[in-house]
Amino acid sequence: MYLADSTNFISFKDLIDLTIGNQSNLWLTIQIFILIIND
């Protein structure tokens, strides 16, 4: 998940921060993660 490009890394970190700060986004992320696992 961690990309070598620093810009992408920062964007990914920001996405994590936003997810942690928002329960709804956290639930959405969990659902997407489950879909990826079950793919």
N, CA and C of each residue as an Amber inpcrd file, in Angstrom:
protein
   117
   0.8380000  -1.2050000   0.0000000   0.0000000   0.0000000   0.0000000
   0.8750000   1.2580000   0.0000000   2.0470000   1.1640000   0.6320000
   2.9200000   2.3320000   0.6890000   3.6910000   2.4760000  -0.6190000
   3.4110000   3.5670000  -1.3120000   4.0480000   3.7800000  -2.6050000
   5.3760000   4.5100000  -2.4310000   6.2910000   4.2580000  -3.3590000
   7.6260000   4.8400000  -3.2690000   7.5820000   6.3570000  -3.4570000
   6.6530000   6.8210000  -4.2940000   6.5500000   8.2520000  -4.5580000
   6.1060000   8.9940000  -3.3040000   6.8490000  10.0200000  -2.9140000
   6.5800000  10.7310000  -1.6700000   5.2000000  11.3900000  -1.6780000
   4.7740000  11.8960000  -2.8280000   3.4710000  12.5530000  -2.9260000
   2.3500000  11.5580000  -2.6610000   2.4670000  10.3820000  -3.2530000
   1.4680000   9.3490000  -3.0360000   1.4670000   8.8820000  -1.5900000
   2.6520000   8.8170000  -0.9870000   2.7640000   8.4020000   0.4090000
   2.0270000   9.3860000   1.3090000   2.2430000  10.6860000   1.0440000
   1.5910000  11.7220000   1.8380000   0.0760000  11.6440000   1.6600000
  -0.3690000  11.4550000   0.4280000  -1.8000000  11.3680000   0.1600000
  -2.3940000  10.1610000   0.8700000  -1.6620000   9.0480000   0.8570000
  -2.1350000   7.8380000   1.5240000  -2.2210000   8.0610000   3.0260000
  -1.2210000   8.7590000   3.5920000  -1.2240000   9.0640000   5.0230000
  -2.4050000   9.9670000   5.3620000  -2.6480000  10.9670000   4.5150000
  -3.7740000  11.8660000   4.7410000  -5.0810000  11.0910000   4.7120000
  -5.1800000  10.1200000   3.8130000  -6.3810000   9.3000000   3.7110000
  -6.5940000   8.5160000   5.0000000  -5.5070000   7.9710000   5.5540000
  -5.5940000   7.2440000   6.8230000  -6.0620000   8.1840000   7.9280000
  -5.4800000   9.3810000   7.9910000  -5.8470000  10.3530000   9.0190000
  -7.3240000  10.7040000   8.9300000  -7.8270000  10.8960000   7.7080000
  -9.2320000  11.2260000   7.5140000 -10.1220000  10.0600000   7.9200000
  -9.6820000   8.8500000   7.5980000 -10.4630000   7.6620000   7.9320000
 -10.5620000   7.4940000   9.4400000  -9.4420000   7.6620000  10.1290000
  -9.4260000   7.5290000  11.5890000 -10.3170000   8.5990000  12.2200000
 -10.3670000   9.7690000  11.5960000 -11.1380000  10.8770000  12.1410000
 -12.6180000  10.8090000  11.8180000 -13.0310000   9.8140000  11.0360000
 -14.4340000   9.7440000  10.6280000 -14.9060000   8.2950000  10.6620000
 -15.8230000   7.9940000  11.5900000 -16.3070000   6.6210000  11.7680000
 -16.9240000   6.0800000  10.4840000 -17.6630000   6.9160000   9.7590000
 -18.3180000   6.4660000   8.5300000 -17.2820000   6.0590000   7.4870000
 -16.2370000   6.8670000   7.3490000 -15.1760000   6.5280000   6.4030000
 -14.4520000   5.2600000   6.8370000 -14.3090000   5.0780000   8.1540000
 -13.6630000   3.8750000   8.6670000 -14.4720000   2.6480000   8.2810000
 -15.7810000   2.7190000   8.4540000 -16.6490000   1.5960000   8.0940000
 -16.5730000   1.3270000   6.5990000 -16.5650000   2.3810000   5.7890000
 -16.4720000   2.2270000   4.3360000 -15.1490000   1.5590000   3.9610000
 -14.0770000   1.9790000   4.6150000 -12.7670000   1.3930000   4.3550000
 -12.7530000  -0.0910000   4.7060000 -13.3880000  -0.4410000   5.8280000
 -13.4660000  -1.8490000   6.2350000 -14.2170000  -2.6590000   5.1910000
 -15.3290000  -2.1210000   4.7000000 -16.1150000  -2.8200000   3.6810000
 -15.3010000  -3.0460000   2.4140000 -14.5620000  -2.0160000   1.9840000
 -13.7180000  -2.1300000   0.7870000 -12.6220000  -3.1690000   1.0240000
 -12.0270000  -3.1420000   2.2210000 -10.9690000  -4.0860000   2.5670000
 -11.4870000  -5.5190000   2.5040000 -12.7040000  -5.7410000   3.0230000
 -13.3230000  -7.0690000   2.9780000 -13.5470000  -7.5030000   1.5350000
 -14.0070000  -6.5800000   0.6940000 -14.2290000  -6.9030000  -0.7160000
 -12.9270000  -7.3120000  -1.3970000 -11.8360000  -6.6130000  -1.0540000
 -10.5310000  -6.9330000  -1.6420000 -10.0860000  -8.3300000  -1.2100000
 -10.2800000  -8.6490000   0.0740000  -9.8850000  -9.9640000   0.5850000
 -10.6830000 -11.0710000  -0.0990000 -11.9770000 -10.8400000  -0.2710000
 -12.8590000 -11.8660000  -0.8230000 -12.8050000 -11.9560000  -2.3380000
 -12.0570000 -11.0560000  -2.9580000 -11.9890000 -11.0550000  -4.4210000
 -11.2710000 -12.3020000  -4.9270000
